[in-house]
Amino acid sequence: MFEKIFIKQNRISDNSIDLGKLCESLLFYSQTNFLLDKFTIEQFIRFVGLEKLKEYNERGFLKLYFRNSAIGTAQFPLGTKNAFGPMVTKSQAFNLEEYIYKEFLEITNSNKQSKTNTKEFLDICSPLEYSEGFQRILNSECEDIKLLNSQLKIYINSYLPQLDLSDLTIEIENKLSTPLGTDAFVYRSNYDLDELNEKYSELFPVGHSLNWYSFILNVTESSGDINIASQQESEIYSDQNHTVYIQERFNELIKRATKSTVNIQTFESLALENYKPIRETINSGERSFEEFSQIIDKSFEFREWLKQLDGNHALLNEYYAAVTKESWIDKKPIKVLRMGIFTGLGFLGDLLAGGIPIGSVVSSASDNFLIPKIAKGWRPNQFIDNQVKPFLSKKTKYDN
């Protein structure tokens, strides 16, 4: 639970990072990976800072990546219609060195220092590529009628949620091999996209419309997110409009990601009652990343505790059991204490009530390196009460 998460912003034209989500992930996950682009570099350099990035990278709980390739939709005229196909591309436009150097130059006003800083920044970044053969996978998915049918329903309903699409059908009218070595397809549906645009134009956001180009891009970009999550063996946090596509295709994958999101919200509602959530506090500007970094510096035991929680149990119950009992300060040898620790925490009662086998849980947890710390008085609520709550509740100059 809460081992790794990959944060990826598909809308690369968005020139800001979700700093609050980054902070939240750094606190809860053992490792947070982030895909950089030329728009988000500025925020990392200015709000997080090179030294903190180097420190977090060295400690292994923040890893930065840059695009070495991207997914696009190719469009080709075919008679009176257009054929659309996926394309994995590489380009010098993904080279971030120029943007990194420019940002450091604005801060330091020194060519020499900027070059040094740029090299140090690039040293902690790794290229991210889709897996070998991913282009072939995309080609295959773009002619998978069953997949496309379910995905087209999601696409249309994202704009027109009340429209009943139970009878929707999609078919491939034509297929061509492009000069780029990829396939492209002419699609047709009984729900004509142009007609839907004309009929419901007043319901669409400004500058948006239904079209085959953006549909294929949404489908393939979501497939790319899954590919990355698979390579990284992690949860992935992407644009919310792609989540529904992933959910439809891989319910178990999204179930895991959703579970952790719910666990964070549940944890905050229990442990931080009457306090704003971490993400909201950061994104509202009430607290800066620099301030929050002091919390992260003291969060190692807490995150290790989270990682050791059994994935079959709700974080709410685990946390409640751990923080509502008295601390155990016992002078007896740790080996003697091990058998009684979980009774004192309330684990046995909770497990019995839930009908969950006890043996495997106790035996797997009994060697947890945190047990000596808990036995000597360390509890997760100490971190929350002494560090996180004061951070979230402290008044700012903007408060009355």
SEKOLPA-374888 format. One record per residue (C-alpha): residue in three letters; chain; x, y, z negated. Coordinates in nm, 4 decimals, always signed. Layout:
// residues N
Ala / A / X / Y / Z .
...
// end
This chain:
// residues 400
Met / A / +0.0000 / +0.0000 / +0.0000 .
Phe / A / +0.1277 / +0.3476 / +0.0919 .
Glu / A / +0.4489 / +0.2162 / +0.2478 .
Lys / A / +0.4881 / +0.4011 / +0.5786 .
Ile / A / +0.2909 / +0.6551 / +0.7779 .
Phe / A / +0.3648 / +0.8112 / +1.1164 .
Ile / A / +0.2299 / +1.1615 / +1.1785 .
Lys / A / +0.1839 / +1.2393 / +1.5467 .
Gln / A / +0.0155 / +1.5442 / +1.6959 .
Asn / A / -0.1138 / +1.4665 / +2.0429 .
Arg / A / -0.2168 / +1.8245 / +2.1046 .
Ile / A / +0.1343 / +1.9499 / +2.1600 .
Ser / A / +0.0050 / +2.2930 / +2.2540 .
Asp / A / -0.0995 / +2.3391 / +1.8914 .
Asn / A / +0.1838 / +2.5481 / +1.7509 .
Ser / A / +0.1454 / +2.4563 / +1.3853 .
Ile / A / +0.1953 / +2.1471 / +1.1753 .
Asp / A / -0.0487 / +2.0238 / +0.9147 .
Leu / A / +0.1879 / +2.1130 / +0.6334 .
Gly / A / -0.0624 / +2.0015 / +0.3714 .
Lys / A / -0.0904 / +1.6544 / +0.5273 .
Leu / A / +0.2883 / +1.6334 / +0.5386 .
Cys / A / +0.3131 / +1.7210 / +0.1679 .
Glu / A / +0.0398 / +1.4744 / +0.0783 .
Ser / A / +0.2148 / +1.1984 / +0.2736 .
Leu / A / +0.5536 / +1.2756 / +0.1186 .
Leu / A / +0.4019 / +1.2405 / -0.2268 .
Phe / A / +0.2113 / +0.9162 / -0.1701 .
Tyr / A / +0.4043 / +0.7220 / +0.0946 .
Ser / A / +0.7438 / +0.5581 / +0.0525 .
Gln / A / +0.8346 / +0.6764 / +0.4025 .
Thr / A / +0.6828 / +0.9490 / +0.6178 .
Asn / A / +0.7763 / +0.9692 / +0.9857 .
Phe / A / +0.6954 / +1.2763 / +1.1940 .
Leu / A / +0.7039 / +1.3250 / +1.5700 .
Leu / A / +0.8499 / +1.6655 / +1.6452 .
Asp / A / +0.7827 / +1.8831 / +1.9458 .
Lys / A / +0.8990 / +2.2288 / +2.0485 .
Phe / A / +0.6027 / +2.3872 / +1.8721 .
Thr / A / +0.6483 / +2.2247 / +1.5324 .
Ile / A / +1.0255 / +2.2633 / +1.5063 .
Glu / A / +0.9857 / +2.6230 / +1.3949 .
Gln / A / +0.7640 / +2.5241 / +1.1020 .
Phe / A / +1.0024 / +2.2524 / +0.9863 .
Ile / A / +1.3028 / +2.4819 / +0.9993 .
Arg / A / +1.1323 / +2.7801 / +0.8369 .
Phe / A / +0.8996 / +2.6145 / +0.5834 .
Val / A / +1.0929 / +2.3016 / +0.4889 .
Gly / A / +1.4492 / +2.4050 / +0.5663 .
Leu / A / +1.7488 / +2.2162 / +0.7011 .
Glu / A / +1.8938 / +2.1225 / +0.3616 .
Lys / A / +1.5696 / +1.9682 / +0.2380 .
Leu / A / +1.5238 / +1.7842 / +0.5665 .
Lys / A / +1.8750 / +1.6414 / +0.5394 .
Glu / A / +1.8175 / +1.5451 / +0.1763 .
Tyr / A / +1.4826 / +1.3759 / +0.2443 .
Asn / A / +1.6286 / +1.1951 / +0.5442 .
Glu / A / +1.9265 / +1.0701 / +0.3423 .
Arg / A / +1.6942 / +0.9440 / +0.0703 .
Gly / A / +1.4915 / +0.7626 / +0.3339 .
Phe / A / +1.1447 / +0.8980 / +0.2723 .
Leu / A / +1.1262 / +1.1382 / +0.5679 .
Lys / A / +1.2348 / +1.0521 / +0.9201 .
Leu / A / +1.2018 / +1.2864 / +1.2179 .
Tyr / A / +1.1520 / +1.1752 / +1.5769 .
Phe / A / +1.1372 / +1.3562 / +1.9095 .
Arg / A / +0.9603 / +1.2512 / +2.2254 .
Asn / A / +1.1706 / +1.0726 / +2.4808 .
Ser / A / +0.8641 / +1.0064 / +2.6928 .
Ala / A / +0.4991 / +1.1041 / +2.7064 .
Ile / A / +0.1720 / +0.9784 / +2.8489 .
Gly / A / -0.0035 / +1.1660 / +3.1241 .
Thr / A / -0.2872 / +1.1172 / +3.3709 .
Ala / A / -0.1979 / +1.1212 / +3.7385 .
Gln / A / -0.4605 / +1.2345 / +3.9895 .
Phe / A / -0.4651 / +1.1404 / +4.3585 .
Pro / A / -0.7174 / +1.2380 / +4.6286 .
Leu / A / -0.8876 / +0.9419 / +4.7897 .
Gly / A / -1.1402 / +1.0446 / +5.0532 .
Thr / A / -1.3967 / +1.2732 / +4.8949 .
Lys / A / -1.3140 / +1.1536 / +4.5435 .
Asn / A / -1.0135 / +1.1393 / +4.3123 .
Ala / A / -0.8316 / +0.8407 / +4.1709 .
Phe / A / -0.6895 / +0.8580 / +3.8191 .
Gly / A / -0.4181 / +0.6528 / +3.6589 .
Pro / A / -0.1924 / +0.6504 / +3.3515 .
Met / A / +0.1703 / +0.7470 / +3.3733 .
Val / A / +0.4523 / +0.7256 / +3.1170 .
Thr / A / +0.6969 / +1.0016 / +3.2026 .
Lys / A / +1.0386 / +1.1211 / +3.0954 .
Ser / A / +1.1573 / +1.4773 / +3.1367 .
Gln / A / +1.4219 / +1.7221 / +3.0245 .
Ala / A / +1.1304 / +1.9205 / +2.8873 .
Phe / A / +1.1414 / +1.6831 / +2.5909 .
Asn / A / +1.4938 / +1.8012 / +2.5069 .
Leu / A / +1.4535 / +1.9973 / +2.1849 .
Glu / A / +1.8098 / +2.1244 / +2.1482 .
Glu / A / +1.7342 / +2.4582 / +2.3151 .
Tyr / A / +1.4372 / +2.5278 / +2.0859 .
Ile / A / +1.6222 / +2.4224 / +1.7720 .
Tyr / A / +1.9186 / +2.6446 / +1.8543 .
Lys / A / +1.6915 / +2.9404 / +1.9321 .
Glu / A / +1.5149 / +2.9077 / +1.5974 .
Phe / A / +1.8368 / +2.8894 / +1.3980 .
Leu / A / +1.9764 / +3.1853 / +1.5916 .
Glu / A / +1.6800 / +3.3990 / +1.4898 .
Ile / A / +1.7395 / +3.3051 / +1.1262 .
Thr / A / +2.1207 / +3.3245 / +1.1055 .
Asn / A / +2.2002 / +3.5705 / +1.3876 .
Ser / A / +2.5216 / +3.3713 / +1.4345 .
Asn / A / +2.6050 / +3.1636 / +1.7419 .
Lys / A / +2.8568 / +2.9511 / +1.5547 .
Gln / A / +2.6295 / +2.8796 / +1.2589 .
Ser / A / +2.3345 / +2.8104 / +1.4877 .
Lys / A / +2.5344 / +2.5540 / +1.6846 .
Thr / A / +2.6393 / +2.3838 / +1.3606 .
Asn / A / +2.2852 / +2.3827 / +1.2265 .
Thr / A / +2.1463 / +2.2530 / +1.5560 .
Lys / A / +2.3887 / +1.9610 / +1.5550 .
Glu / A / +2.3016 / +1.8768 / +1.1942 .
Phe / A / +1.9305 / +1.8924 / +1.2726 .
Leu / A / +1.9640 / +1.6663 / +1.5772 .
Asp / A / +2.1731 / +1.4212 / +1.3725 .
Ile / A / +1.8709 / +1.3462 / +1.1532 .
Cys / A / +1.6339 / +1.3037 / +1.4496 .
Ser / A / +1.5784 / +0.9897 / +1.6551 .
Pro / A / +1.4269 / +0.9474 / +2.0016 .
Leu / A / +1.0871 / +0.7819 / +2.0235 .
Glu / A / +1.0016 / +0.5703 / +2.3250 .
Tyr / A / +0.7062 / +0.3523 / +2.4012 .
Ser / A / +0.7797 / -0.0188 / +2.4147 .
Glu / A / +0.9207 / -0.1803 / +2.7259 .
Gly / A / +0.6468 / -0.2681 / +2.9686 .
Phe / A / +0.4033 / -0.0180 / +2.8200 .
Gln / A / +0.3258 / +0.1242 / +3.1658 .
Arg / A / +0.2032 / -0.2195 / +3.2747 .
Ile / A / -0.0129 / -0.2393 / +2.9633 .
Leu / A / -0.1736 / +0.0941 / +3.0459 .
Asn / A / -0.2361 / -0.0112 / +3.4054 .
Ser / A / -0.4091 / -0.3231 / +3.2822 .
Glu / A / -0.6212 / -0.1338 / +3.0283 .
Cys / A / -0.7364 / +0.1136 / +3.2919 .
Glu / A / -0.9092 / -0.1660 / +3.4827 .
Asp / A / -1.0444 / -0.3500 / +3.1811 .
Ile / A / -1.4178 / -0.2904 / +3.2316 .
Lys / A / -1.5218 / -0.4105 / +2.8868 .
Leu / A / -1.2701 / -0.1832 / +2.7173 .
Leu / A / -1.3529 / +0.1133 / +2.9409 .
Asn / A / -1.7249 / +0.0718 / +2.8782 .
Ser / A / -1.6876 / +0.1009 / +2.5008 .
Gln / A / -1.4371 / +0.3839 / +2.5333 .
Leu / A / -1.6545 / +0.5834 / +2.7741 .
Lys / A / -1.9411 / +0.5706 / +2.5251 .
Ile / A / -1.7123 / +0.7183 / +2.2617 .
Tyr / A / -1.5883 / +0.9852 / +2.5008 .
Ile / A / -1.9349 / +1.1038 / +2.6028 .
Asn / A / -2.0741 / +1.0817 / +2.2478 .
Ser / A / -1.7857 / +1.2941 / +2.1182 .
Tyr / A / -1.9479 / +1.5800 / +2.3102 .
Leu / A / -2.3084 / +1.4603 / +2.3072 .
Pro / A / -2.3487 / +1.2592 / +1.9852 .
Gln / A / -2.7285 / +1.2274 / +2.0134 .
Leu / A / -2.7245 / +1.0789 / +2.3625 .
Asp / A / -2.8283 / +0.7107 / +2.3705 .
Leu / A / -2.5714 / +0.5275 / +2.5815 .
Ser / A / -2.6808 / +0.1718 / +2.5097 .
Asp / A / -2.7385 / +0.1091 / +2.8812 .
Leu / A / -2.4145 / +0.2716 / +3.0012 .
Thr / A / -2.2161 / +0.0894 / +3.2670 .
Ile / A / -1.8864 / +0.1664 / +3.4347 .
Glu / A / -1.7235 / +0.0171 / +3.7409 .
Ile / A / -1.4108 / +0.0595 / +3.9477 .
Glu / A / -1.5082 / +0.1845 / +4.2898 .
Asn / A / -1.1593 / +0.1783 / +4.4354 .
Lys / A / -0.7968 / +0.1139 / +4.3427 .
Leu / A / -0.4732 / +0.2314 / +4.4972 .
Ser / A / -0.1027 / +0.1867 / +4.4428 .
Thr / A / +0.0581 / +0.5280 / +4.4121 .
Pro / A / +0.3982 / +0.6444 / +4.5404 .
Leu / A / +0.5019 / +0.6630 / +4.1736 .
Gly / A / +0.4715 / +0.2878 / +4.1384 .
Thr / A / +0.1636 / +0.3104 / +3.9188 .
Asp / A / -0.1999 / +0.2245 / +3.9813 .
Ala / A / -0.4857 / +0.4730 / +4.0095 .
Phe / A / -0.8595 / +0.4104 / +4.0038 .
Val / A / -1.1802 / +0.5688 / +4.1241 .
Tyr / A / -1.4431 / +0.5225 / +3.8538 .
Arg / A / -1.8191 / +0.5368 / +3.8700 .
Ser / A / -2.0807 / +0.5224 / +3.5941 .
Asn / A / -2.4585 / +0.5252 / +3.5810 .
Tyr / A / -2.4105 / +0.8327 / +3.3607 .
Asp / A / -2.2645 / +1.0748 / +3.6126 .
Leu / A / -2.0207 / +1.3067 / +3.4345 .
Asp / A / -2.0884 / +1.6017 / +3.6642 .
Glu / A / -2.4610 / +1.5708 / +3.6057 .
Leu / A / -2.4102 / +1.5541 / +3.2290 .
Asn / A / -2.1961 / +1.8676 / +3.2445 .
Glu / A / -2.4657 / +2.0531 / +3.4349 .
Lys / A / -2.7497 / +1.9341 / +3.2131 .
Tyr / A / -2.5810 / +1.9919 / +2.8759 .
Ser / A / -2.3375 / +2.2730 / +2.9600 .
Glu / A / -2.4611 / +2.4909 / +2.6737 .
Leu / A / -2.3620 / +2.2215 / +2.4208 .
Phe / A / -1.9959 / +2.1989 / +2.5252 .
Pro / A / -1.7217 / +2.4018 / +2.3582 .
Val / A / -1.5759 / +2.6811 / +2.5667 .
Gly / A / -1.3323 / +2.5448 / +2.8232 .
His / A / -1.4400 / +2.1819 / +2.7775 .
Ser / A / -1.6265 / +1.9476 / +3.0077 .
Leu / A / -1.6641 / +1.5765 / +3.0749 .
Asn / A / -1.4295 / +1.4487 / +3.3437 .
Trp / A / -1.2478 / +1.1296 / +3.4343 .
Tyr / A / -0.9075 / +1.2939 / +3.3960 .
Ser / A / -0.9471 / +1.3716 / +3.0250 .
Phe / A / -1.1259 / +1.0415 / +2.9614 .
Ile / A / -0.8310 / +0.8377 / +3.0894 .
Leu / A / -0.5908 / +1.0614 / +2.8973 .
Asn / A / -0.7817 / +1.0045 / +2.5713 .
Val / A / -0.7894 / +0.6290 / +2.6243 .
Thr / A / -0.4213 / +0.5985 / +2.7120 .
Glu / A / -0.2998 / +0.8406 / +2.4443 .
Ser / A / -0.4857 / +0.6362 / +2.1832 .
Ser / A / -0.3230 / +0.3237 / +2.3210 .
Gly / A / +0.0100 / +0.5024 / +2.2829 .
Asp / A / -0.0686 / +0.5735 / +1.9174 .
Ile / A / -0.1310 / +0.2040 / +1.8608 .
Asn / A / +0.1935 / +0.1193 / +2.0371 .
Ile / A / +0.3868 / +0.3535 / +1.8099 .
Ala / A / +0.2167 / +0.2223 / +1.4955 .
Ser / A / +0.3063 / -0.1297 / +1.6019 .
Gln / A / +0.6709 / -0.0430 / +1.6649 .
Gln / A / +0.6998 / +0.1484 / +1.3404 .
Glu / A / +0.5016 / -0.1111 / +1.1445 .
Ser / A / +0.3197 / +0.1767 / +0.9828 .
Glu / A / -0.0093 / +0.3542 / +0.9556 .
Ile / A / -0.0499 / +0.6398 / +1.1971 .
Tyr / A / -0.2053 / +0.9801 / +1.1449 .
Ser / A / -0.3001 / +1.1318 / +1.4780 .
Asp / A / -0.5555 / +1.3775 / +1.6105 .
Gln / A / -0.8972 / +1.2951 / +1.4751 .
Asn / A / -1.0555 / +1.2751 / +1.8205 .
His / A / -0.8317 / +0.9742 / +1.8957 .
Thr / A / -0.9158 / +0.7895 / +1.5763 .
Val / A / -1.2554 / +0.6757 / +1.7029 .
Tyr / A / -1.0971 / +0.5174 / +2.0111 .
Ile / A / -0.8500 / +0.3265 / +1.7974 .
Gln / A / -1.1250 / +0.2214 / +1.5584 .
Glu / A / -1.3302 / +0.0739 / +1.8386 .
Arg / A / -1.0365 / -0.1260 / +1.9690 .
Phe / A / -0.8635 / -0.2352 / +1.6516 .
Asn / A / -1.0965 / -0.2277 / +1.3551 .
Glu / A / -0.8471 / -0.3911 / +1.1229 .
Leu / A / -0.5766 / -0.1371 / +1.2047 .
Ile / A / -0.7988 / +0.1610 / +1.1399 .
Lys / A / -0.9449 / -0.0102 / +0.8332 .
Arg / A / -0.6029 / -0.0034 / +0.6735 .
Ala / A / -0.5428 / +0.3611 / +0.7626 .
Thr / A / -0.8891 / +0.4604 / +0.6441 .
Lys / A / -0.8412 / +0.2702 / +0.3206 .
Ser / A / -0.5328 / +0.4685 / +0.2317 .
Thr / A / -0.7048 / +0.7957 / +0.3180 .
Val / A / -0.9971 / +0.7030 / +0.0940 .
Asn / A / -0.7570 / +0.5937 / -0.1784 .
Ile / A / -0.5847 / +0.9320 / -0.1734 .
Gln / A / -0.9180 / +1.1107 / -0.1947 .
Thr / A / -1.0338 / +0.8780 / -0.4726 .
Phe / A / -0.7093 / +0.9267 / -0.6604 .
Glu / A / -0.7353 / +1.3042 / -0.6365 .
Ser / A / -1.0984 / +1.3073 / -0.7487 .
Leu / A / -1.0050 / +1.1006 / -1.0546 .
Ala / A / -0.6614 / +1.2305 / -1.1480 .
Leu / A / -0.7060 / +1.5889 / -1.0323 .
Glu / A / -1.0593 / +1.6587 / -1.1452 .
Asn / A / -1.1421 / +2.0298 / -1.1162 .
Tyr / A / -0.8280 / +2.0853 / -0.9117 .
Lys / A / -0.8062 / +2.1511 / -0.5378 .
Pro / A / -0.6661 / +1.8646 / -0.3287 .
Ile / A / -0.2954 / +1.8879 / -0.2487 .
Arg / A / -0.3494 / +1.9241 / +0.1253 .
Glu / A / -0.5973 / +2.2111 / +0.0847 .
Thr / A / -0.3744 / +2.3883 / -0.1646 .
Ile / A / -0.0777 / +2.3832 / +0.0756 .
Asn / A / -0.2708 / +2.4667 / +0.3917 .
Ser / A / -0.4516 / +2.7569 / +0.2258 .
Gly / A / -0.1168 / +2.9196 / +0.1485 .
Glu / A / -0.1749 / +2.9144 / -0.2261 .
Arg / A / +0.1430 / +2.7114 / -0.2651 .
Ser / A / +0.4446 / +2.6908 / -0.0366 .
Phe / A / +0.6393 / +2.3860 / +0.0747 .
Glu / A / +0.9357 / +2.5163 / -0.1231 .
Glu / A / +0.7270 / +2.5082 / -0.4395 .
Phe / A / +0.5923 / +2.1626 / -0.3588 .
Ser / A / +0.9405 / +2.0265 / -0.2914 .
Gln / A / +1.0062 / +2.0508 / -0.6650 .
Ile / A / +0.7198 / +1.8065 / -0.7176 .
Ile / A / +0.8562 / +1.5700 / -0.4521 .
Asp / A / +1.1958 / +1.5710 / -0.6227 .
Lys / A / +1.0326 / +1.4241 / -0.9326 .
Ser / A / +0.7990 / +1.1819 / -0.7586 .
Phe / A / +1.0220 / +0.8785 / -0.7012 .
Glu / A / +0.8964 / +0.6660 / -0.9893 .
Phe / A / +0.5383 / +0.7573 / -0.9055 .
Arg / A / +0.5676 / +0.6549 / -0.5393 .
Glu / A / +0.7415 / +0.3309 / -0.6343 .
Trp / A / +0.4522 / +0.2613 / -0.8704 .
Leu / A / +0.2035 / +0.3207 / -0.5884 .
Lys / A / +0.3973 / +0.0914 / -0.3538 .
Gln / A / +0.3886 / -0.1918 / -0.6065 .
Leu / A / +0.0084 / -0.1864 / -0.6415 .
Asp / A / -0.1569 / -0.4979 / -0.5099 .
Gly / A / -0.3300 / -0.4171 / -0.1806 .
Asn / A / -0.6426 / -0.6066 / -0.2849 .
His / A / -0.7305 / -0.3684 / -0.5641 .
Ala / A / -0.8778 / -0.0208 / -0.5532 .
Leu / A / -0.6348 / +0.2521 / -0.6486 .
Leu / A / -0.9038 / +0.3982 / -0.8692 .
Asn / A / -0.9130 / +0.0909 / -1.0953 .
Glu / A / -0.5348 / +0.0510 / -1.0965 .
Tyr / A / -0.4747 / +0.4114 / -1.1904 .
Tyr / A / -0.7555 / +0.4248 / -1.4451 .
Ala / A / -0.6271 / +0.1133 / -1.6195 .
Ala / A / -0.2750 / +0.2498 / -1.6277 .
Val / A / -0.3484 / +0.5949 / -1.7628 .
Thr / A / -0.6300 / +0.5371 / -2.0100 .
Lys / A / -0.4319 / +0.3205 / -2.2478 .
Glu / A / -0.1738 / +0.4237 / -2.5011 .
Ser / A / +0.1921 / +0.4117 / -2.4095 .
Trp / A / +0.3836 / +0.1069 / -2.5203 .
Ile / A / +0.6972 / +0.2043 / -2.7080 .
Asp / A / +0.8163 / -0.1268 / -2.8392 .
Lys / A / +1.1546 / -0.2214 / -2.9721 .
Lys / A / +1.1083 / -0.5860 / -2.8851 .
Pro / A / +1.3062 / -0.7269 / -2.5943 .
Ile / A / +1.1489 / -0.6643 / -2.2546 .
Lys / A / +1.1118 / -1.0383 / -2.1871 .
Val / A / +0.8795 / -1.0698 / -2.4837 .
Leu / A / +0.6748 / -0.7732 / -2.3677 .
Arg / A / +0.6224 / -0.8952 / -2.0113 .
Met / A / +0.3437 / -1.1382 / -2.1058 .
Gly / A / +0.1407 / -0.8706 / -2.2791 .
Ile / A / +0.1910 / -0.5723 / -2.0530 .
Phe / A / -0.1019 / -0.6388 / -1.8231 .
Thr / A / -0.3407 / -0.7154 / -2.1064 .
Gly / A / -0.2562 / -0.3776 / -2.2522 .
Leu / A / -0.3072 / -0.2098 / -1.9168 .
Gly / A / -0.6490 / -0.3639 / -1.8821 .
Phe / A / -0.5508 / -0.5608 / -1.5694 .
Leu / A / -0.6757 / -0.8974 / -1.6941 .
Gly / A / -1.0204 / -0.7688 / -1.7807 .
Asp / A / -1.0565 / -0.5953 / -1.4450 .
Leu / A / -0.9413 / -0.9009 / -1.2532 .
Leu / A / -1.1707 / -1.1346 / -1.4415 .
Ala / A / -1.4649 / -0.9043 / -1.3862 .
Gly / A / -1.3899 / -0.8891 / -1.0159 .
Gly / A / -1.3439 / -1.2632 / -0.9796 .
Ile / A / -0.9889 / -1.2188 / -0.8477 .
Pro / A / -0.7298 / -1.4910 / -0.9195 .
Ile / A / -0.4989 / -1.3713 / -1.1928 .
Gly / A / -0.1955 / -1.5932 / -1.1583 .
Ser / A / -0.0541 / -1.4588 / -0.8353 .
Val / A / -0.1064 / -1.0975 / -0.9366 .
Val / A / +0.0568 / -1.1278 / -1.2764 .
Ser / A / +0.3458 / -1.3427 / -1.1573 .
Ser / A / +0.4221 / -1.1189 / -0.8606 .
Ala / A / +0.4007 / -0.8057 / -1.0711 .
Ser / A / +0.5819 / -0.9405 / -1.3764 .
Asp / A / +0.9231 / -0.8789 / -1.2216 .
Asn / A / +0.8366 / -0.5280 / -1.1129 .
Phe / A / +1.1281 / -0.3079 / -1.2054 .
Leu / A / +0.8840 / -0.0511 / -1.3398 .
Ile / A / +0.7737 / -0.2743 / -1.6258 .
Pro / A / +1.0722 / -0.1804 / -1.8414 .
Lys / A / +0.9942 / +0.1847 / -1.7738 .
Ile / A / +0.6273 / +0.1401 / -1.8626 .
Ala / A / +0.7191 / -0.0560 / -2.1729 .
Lys / A / +0.9445 / +0.2275 / -2.2844 .
Gly / A / +0.6777 / +0.4872 / -2.2314 .
Trp / A / +0.6711 / +0.5835 / -1.8624 .
Arg / A / +0.3206 / +0.6062 / -1.7190 .
Pro / A / +0.2010 / +0.7404 / -1.3838 .
Asn / A / -0.0188 / +0.9987 / -1.5557 .
Gln / A / +0.2920 / +1.1600 / -1.7020 .
Phe / A / +0.3926 / +1.2639 / -1.3520 .
Ile / A / +0.0405 / +1.3795 / -1.2641 .
Asp / A / -0.0210 / +1.5640 / -1.5913 .
Asn / A / +0.3239 / +1.7205 / -1.6218 .
Gln / A / +0.4024 / +1.7986 / -1.2589 .
Val / A / +0.1119 / +1.7870 / -1.0122 .
Lys / A / -0.1691 / +1.9374 / -1.2211 .
Pro / A / +0.0316 / +2.2427 / -1.3324 .
Phe / A / +0.1385 / +2.2959 / -0.9702 .
Leu / A / -0.2226 / +2.2929 / -0.8474 .
Ser / A / -0.3710 / +2.4918 / -1.1345 .
Lys / A / -0.1066 / +2.7627 / -1.1743 .
Lys / A / -0.2482 / +3.1026 / -1.0913 .
Thr / A / -0.1050 / +3.2979 / -0.8014 .
Lys / A / -0.0766 / +3.6715 / -0.7471 .
Tyr / A / -0.3958 / +3.6423 / -0.5400 .
Asp / A / -0.6041 / +3.5031 / -0.8275 .
Asn / A / -0.8218 / +3.7262 / -1.0424 .
// end
